[in-house]
Amino acid sequence: YFTFHIFSSAEAITAFGVDNLVRLGVNFVWIGFEASSSKGNFEKNKGIDARRLTKELRDRGIIVLASGILCQEHHTQENIQTDIDFMVTLEADMVQFMLLTPLPVTALYQDHKERGLLREDLPFEEWHGQKYLTYRHPEFPGNSAEKWLMAAFRKDYEVNSSSMYRVVETVFRGYRRLAG
């Protein structure tokens, strides 16, 4: 008997099939849903109903960690809440909010470097996406990105309760569906 914890795209899960994941022994999946809009999202999520997919996975006992990216270049103080709300409404077991972080050897890093946006004053050990923006974003000066990040986690907790409760609920939902 094996169980698997995987990282996958919504596109790959949809193509493979949720029931096939259950048969394979997958009981945890980390999915990069990224954002609600086409501006902040990636081709891998085009045409995917993220809320429905999350529900289908949880109904079969598969714990879902949904990942979203905050402070993308298209984000403003006025529109970032839309992506936070999108991630919260997925009702995943766990939600990871990360700040957009261009890392060396990526096209995004090279682009930001060429445009002079990278923060040379920030030590590399702080480039983890959970406190500081690693590039200058005109809409998120100072520590405003960190405030949005903390507000996002707080909203998820206030709306959906604790992750531990959600995990227990998912296991029960899967048992109820698959045991009968």
C-alpha positions in Angstrom: 0.0 0.0 0.0 1.4 3.3 -1.1 0.3 6.9 -0.7 1.7 9.8 -2.7 1.9 13.5 -2.1 2.4 15.3 -5.3 2.8 18.7 -6.9 0.8 19.1 -10.1 -0.8 21.5 -12.4 -4.6 21.7 -12.6 -4.3 21.0 -16.3 -2.4 17.7 -15.7 -4.8 16.6 -12.9 -7.8 17.3 -15.2 -6.2 15.3 -18.1 -5.2 12.4 -15.8 -8.5 12.3 -13.9 -9.3 12.7 -10.3 -10.5 9.1 -9.9 -7.2 7.9 -11.4 -5.3 9.9 -8.7 -7.3 8.1 -6.0 -6.6 4.7 -7.6 -2.9 5.6 -7.8 -2.9 6.4 -4.0 -2.5 10.1 -4.1 -3.8 11.7 -0.9 -2.2 15.2 -1.1 -1.8 17.5 -4.0 -0.2 21.0 -4.2 -1.6 23.0 -7.1 -0.4 26.3 -8.4 -3.7 28.1 -9.2 -1.7 31.4 -9.1 -4.5 34.0 -9.8 -8.1 34.5 -10.8 -7.5 36.6 -13.9 -5.9 35.8 -17.3 -3.4 38.6 -16.6 -2.0 36.9 -13.6 -2.5 33.3 -14.5 -0.6 30.9 -16.7 -1.6 28.8 -19.7 -1.7 25.7 -17.5 -4.8 27.0 -15.8 -6.7 28.2 -18.8 -10.2 26.9 -19.0 -9.9 25.1 -15.6 -12.7 25.6 -13.0 -10.4 25.7 -10.0 -13.2 25.7 -7.4 -14.9 22.6 -9.0 -11.5 20.8 -9.3 -10.7 21.5 -5.6 -14.1 20.2 -4.5 -13.8 17.1 -6.6 -10.4 16.3 -5.1 -11.5 17.0 -1.5 -14.7 14.9 -2.0 -12.5 12.0 -2.8 -10.3 12.5 0.2 -7.4 14.2 -1.5 -6.0 17.1 0.6 -5.4 20.2 -1.5 -2.8 22.9 -1.0 -3.7 25.7 -3.3 -1.0 28.2 -4.2 -1.5 31.8 -5.3 0.9 34.6 -6.2 0.5 38.1 -4.8 2.0 41.4 -5.9 2.3 40.4 -9.5 3.1 43.2 -11.9 -0.5 43.7 -12.8 -1.6 44.0 -9.2 -2.6 47.3 -7.7 -3.8 48.2 -4.3 -7.3 48.2 -5.8 -7.3 44.8 -7.6 -5.1 42.5 -5.4 -8.1 41.7 -3.1 -9.8 40.0 -6.1 -7.0 37.3 -6.3 -7.0 36.9 -2.5 -10.8 36.4 -2.6 -10.4 33.9 -5.5 -7.9 31.8 -3.5 -10.1 31.9 -0.4 -13.3 30.8 -2.3 -11.5 27.7 -3.6 -12.0 26.3 -0.1 -8.8 24.3 -0.3 -7.5 22.5 2.8 -4.5 24.8 2.9 -3.6 28.0 1.0 -0.2 29.2 0.2 0.1 32.9 -0.6 3.5 33.9 -2.0 4.9 37.2 -3.2 6.1 37.2 -6.8 9.8 36.5 -6.5 12.0 36.6 -9.6 14.8 34.1 -9.0 18.2 33.8 -10.7 18.3 31.9 -14.0 14.6 32.6 -14.7 13.3 34.7 -17.5 11.5 36.9 -15.0 14.7 37.5 -13.1 16.5 38.5 -16.3 13.6 40.8 -17.3 13.6 42.5 -13.9 17.3 42.8 -13.9 17.4 44.4 -17.4 14.6 46.9 -16.3 16.5 47.8 -13.1 13.7 46.6 -10.9 15.6 44.1 -8.7 16.3 45.1 -5.1 20.1 45.0 -4.7 19.7 46.0 -1.0 17.9 42.9 0.0 20.1 39.9 1.1 19.5 36.8 -1.0 18.4 34.8 2.1 15.4 37.1 2.2 14.3 36.1 -1.3 11.7 33.6 0.0 8.5 35.2 -1.0 7.0 35.5 2.5 7.9 39.0 3.6 9.7 41.3 1.2 9.3 42.0 -2.5 12.5 41.3 -4.2 11.8 43.9 -6.9 10.5 47.4 -6.9 6.8 47.4 -7.5 5.3 51.0 -7.8 2.0 49.9 -6.2 3.6 48.2 -3.1 6.2 50.4 -1.6 7.9 49.7 1.8 6.3 46.9 3.7 2.9 47.1 2.1 3.4 43.7 0.3 3.9 42.0 3.7 0.7 43.6 5.0 -1.3 42.2 2.0 0.3 38.8 2.5 -0.7 38.7 6.2 -4.2 40.0 5.4 -4.6 37.2 2.8 -3.7 34.4 5.3 -6.0 36.1 7.9 -8.9 36.2 5.5 -8.5 32.5 4.5 -8.5 31.5 8.2 -11.5 33.8 9.0 -13.6 32.4 6.1 -12.5 28.8 6.0 -11.3 28.1 9.6 -8.1 26.2 10.4 -6.3 24.0 7.9 -6.3 21.1 10.4 -10.1 21.2 10.5 -10.3 21.2 6.7 -7.9 18.3 6.4 -10.0 16.2 8.8 -13.1 17.2 6.8 -11.5 16.1 3.6 -10.5 12.7 4.9 -14.1 12.3 6.2 -15.5 13.4 2.9 -13.3 10.9 1.0 -14.1 8.1 3.4 -17.9 8.7 3.1 -17.7 8.8 -0.7 -15.3 6.0 -1.3 -16.2 3.5 1.5 -19.8 3.1 0.5 
